[in-house]
């Protein structure tokens, strides 16, 4: 059903918990300690934090608005591997789903993007140490890889790397070797 999130027992396929959230739902991200699930609610423009495994609602945080296009919503989420109260949110608008920057949410407080990027990452992932957020712009050529540093009051854009030669479709971090892996590219996180 729309507007619900559920946990499913992988062995039996049965639903073990279900929560009505009352909105068209978007991206999901699990906190590094596995105790919380973040859900982007598209219709309301909220970030909802649920306790796992029972899906009890912990908090709802309203994401920023654009003066012209209205309420922004989460295009992509990444939860910190070291701080369960920290999540990075790639923002988009409901009108044309264009990108509006990456915000940091820390314990329910939103730190909006410092400067909008002309075309920004639509897929996010944290570094192992939780100090950086990496984002890649997917679906166009050339794509771009961004590194954002976590600072006291949000995120600071540190670097950008243009990915020539193809369309990027996915992003992940190899937690063992601290490498960024996407499609046919592999980068050490010290390269970006």
N, C-alpha and C positions, 0 to 999 in steps of 0.2 A: 504494500500500500504506500501511496505517496505520503510524505511528511513523517515517516517513522524510521527508526533505526533499530536493528535487532542484533543480538548475538546468537550464533548458531553453533551447536555442538558438532565439531567436524567428524566425529565418529558415527553419530546417529543421524545427523542432518536435522535434528529437532531444534526449534527455537527455544533458547534458555531464558532470554529476557527480551523485552520489546519496549520502546519508548516513543510515544507520539510527540513530535516536536512542532507540529503545526505550521510547517513551511515547506516550500520546495527545497530539498536538500541538495547540497553541492559536495565539495571535497571533504575527505576525512583525514585525520592524522592522529596517531596514537602517541601519547607521551612516552618518553624514553624509559620510564620505570614501569610502563604497562598499566598504570593505575587510572589513567584518564583517557578519554577519547574526545577529540575536538571535531566539531561538525560545522561546516559553513552553511548557513541558511540563506538561500538566494533571495527569497521573497522579502524577508524582513531585514536583510543586511546585517545579520548577527553572527557572532561566533559563539557556539554553544559548547560548553564543557560538561561532559558526562563522566560519572564515576564508573569504573569497570570493576567487576563484571556485571553488576546489576543495572547499569544505565540510569542511575539517579542523577538528576540534573544538579550540577554544582553552580554554574553561572551562565549568564547570557551577557555578551558584550556587544554593543552597537558599534559597527565599523564606521569609518568616516563617510561623509557625503561630499558630492561635487556640487558647487553652486548652480551649475547649468543642468547637469544630467541626473541629479538626485542621489539617492542612496546607493552606495557602492556595496559590492558583495565579494565573497572570497572566490577567486579563480583557482587558487592552489594554496595548500597549507603545508607547513613543515613544523613539527614539534621538536623542541630542543632535546637532545639525548641526555642532558645533565640537569635540566631544570624543568620540572613538570608544569610550571606555571608560565613558560615562555613558548610562544608560537609565532612564526613568520607567516604573513598573509599577503599573497599577490592579489591586488585589488582590481576589480573590473566593474564597469557599469552595466546596468540592465538593458539600456537602449541598444547599444551595438557591441557589447561585451569587450570594448577596448580596454587596454591595460592602463591602470592609474597608479602604479608604483607598488612598493612592498612596504607594508606596515609591520611593526613589531607589537605584539600584545604580551604584556608582562603582568601576570596576576590580575587580569581584567582591565588594566589600563592600556589604552591604545596610544602608541607613538606613531603618528602618521609619517608617510614618506617625507624625507628631507627635500629631495628634488626629484621630480618625475623624470624617468628615462623615456626617450622617444618611443622606443619599442623595448619592452621589458620582459623579464622572465615570466613564463607561465607555468614553470615547474620548479619547485624549490626543494632543497635538502640542506640540512645542517652538517657542519664538519663534526668529526668525532669528539672534539673538545668543547663543542657548543659555542665557540667564539665567532664563527663565521657562518653565513648562509650563502650557499651557491645557488644560482638560478640560471636556467637556460631558456632561451626563446626557441620554441619548437615550431615545426610546421612551415617554416620559410627558409629560403636560402639567400645569403648565408645566415646561419644562426649566430647567436652570441651567448657567451658564458660570462656571468657576472659574479663577483665576490663582494658581499656586503658584510661589514664588521659590526658586531653587536657592541653598542656603546651604552652609556648610562641612560640616555633618553631616546633610544631607538636604534636605527641602522645607519651606517655611513657607507656609501658606495666607495669601494677600494679600487677595483679594477674591472676591466672588460676585455674579453678576448673574442675576436671574430673567428667563426668557424667556417672556413671556406670549403667548398667542395661538396655540398649536399645539405639535405634537410635533416635536422635532428628531431627525433621522435620521442626520446625518453632520457631520463637522468637518474642515476643512482650513485651512491658512494660505496666503494668497497671498503667496509669497515676494518678489514684486516691490514690493508696496505695504505689506507688513507688516500685512495685514488678516486677520481671522478670518472665514471664509466658511463658512456652513452653512445648508443649505436656503434659506429666503428672507431670512435675516439676514446683514448684513455689518457688522462692527465693526472700527474701528481698534484695534490692540492697546493704545493709550493710553487707551481708554475703559473697560477692564476693570480 
